[in-house]
Amino acid sequence: MKKPEKEVRINREWCKGCGICVAFCPKEVLMLDEEGIAKWEHWENCISCGLCEMRCPDIAIELV
């Protein structure tokens, strides 16, 4: 499996679990875990589009 161009990093302390990143992800890569925090679950489908980073109101997501 080919690794994505960039890695999604989620600051769990800053994420409030609003789900905006999950809703805007075109490849359904993100999900909310059992604690309601965003998680980069299906990384193999990630296209590094940056919509999650751009839409996060808490600045809890970054692509590196």
N, C-alpha and C positions, 0 to 999 in steps of 0.2 A: 504494500500500500504506500502510495506517495504521500509524503508529509506536505501539509499546506505551506504556502509561501511564507506566511507569518503565523505566529502563535497568539491565541487570544488569552490574555491574562485578566483574571477577575479578582478584584480586591474584595474579599468576603466581608471585611469589616465595613466597607462603604456601601455594599449592595443592600438595598432595602427590599428586593424581591418584587419590584413593580411589574416585571414581565415585558417591558417595552422591547428589550433586546430580543427576547424570544419571539415576539410578534413580528418584528421587522426582519429577522433573519430569513433570507430567501431560500436557504438550503436546510432549514430546520436543524441547525447544528447545536443551538443552545436550548437548554431546558432549565426548569427550576428543580432543585434537589428536594429531598425530604424536609429540609429546614427552610425551604422557600427562597433559597439563594441561587442566583444564576450559575450554571455549570456548562462548560464547553464539552458536551457529551459526544457528539458525532464528528470529531475533528477531521476524520478522513473525507468528509464532504465539504469542508470549509473552503471557500473561494477567496478568502481574505479581502472581502469587499469593504469592510470597515463600517458597515451600517450599525452594528452593535455599539462600537466605540462612539460613533457620531450621535446616536440617539440616547445613550445612557444619561439620564438627568443627574446622576450622582458621580459621574466621572469615575466609575468603578471598573470600567473595561478599557483595556488598551491592547493594540496590536503591536507586537514586537517581532 
